[in-house]
Amino acid sequence: MLLVSYDITNNKTRTKFAKFLKKYGRRLQYSVFEIKNSQRVLQNILKEVEYLYKKKFENTDSVVIIKICKSCKKKIVRYGYAVNEEKEVVFF
């Protein structure tokens, strides 16, 4: 799993970046996305940030990509709405 967090000043760039990340994962909070990890997905995100978004960033903008290992995922604690996101719902 990857966690991608961003703080982008320009509204247009921030909106485009959020739409870009939505292709790969789901939004946890306004500027935090959870993305299923694969080397291909990570490389796609890194290339897109490097070649398209990096030149649009201002000095105060930031993007942080955190790789979370499989054994670490068991240590993630969720509260509130985030708890419901992890449960599988089965209807009969």
N, C-alpha and C positions, 0 to 999 in steps of 0.2 A: 504494500500500500504506500502511496505517496500522499503527503499533505502539501498543498501549495497555498501559500499565503501571500497576499500582495497588498501594497499600499501605493496607489497610483493617483496622482493629483488631477490629471486631465480627465474630465468626465467621459469624453468620447473614447479615449484610449482605454480607460478602465472598463467601460461597457463592452467594448470589443474583446478585451482580454477575458472578461467573465464569460462571454458567449463562447470564446475559444475553449476555455477550460470545461465548459458544460458538455462539450463533445466527448470528453474523456472520463468525466466523473460527476459527482454530485456536490452541491453546495452544502457545507456544514453551517457556515455563518456568512455574513455579507462578503467578506473577502478571504474566505478559507474554503478550499475544495478538497475532498477526499477522492483519490483516483486509484483505481485498481492498478497494481504495478505490473509492468512488463518492461523489458529493456527497450522494445520498440516504441512503446508509449512514452517512456522517459526521453528517448532520443528525439521523438517528434516534438515534444514540448520544449526541450532545450533548443532545438533548431529554430522553432518558431519564435521563441523569446529572443534568441541571438540575432536572427536576420530580419525580423519584422518589428518587434516591440522595443528592443534595446535602444534603437536610435530615437524613439519617441519619448523615452523616459526623461524626466527632469531630475535635477540633482537630489531631490528629496524622495523620489520614487524608489520602491524596492519590491523584489519578488524573492521569496524564500521557498525552496523545494526541499522537503524533508522525506527521506526514505525510511520507512518503518519496517523492520524485519518481521517475519511471521511469528517468532516467539515473543516479540515485543507487543504485538497486537493483542495478546491475551492480557496485557497489563494496562490497557486503555480503559479508563473508567468514564462512563457516560451518565449524565443526569438530564432530566427534563425531556424535551422533544427528541434529543439524540438517542435516548434509550429505545424509543419506539422504532427508530430507523434500523436498529440492529436485529429486531425480532422478525421472524418469518411469520406471516399471517396465513393461515390455511382456513378456507371456508369449505363447509360440506353442504 
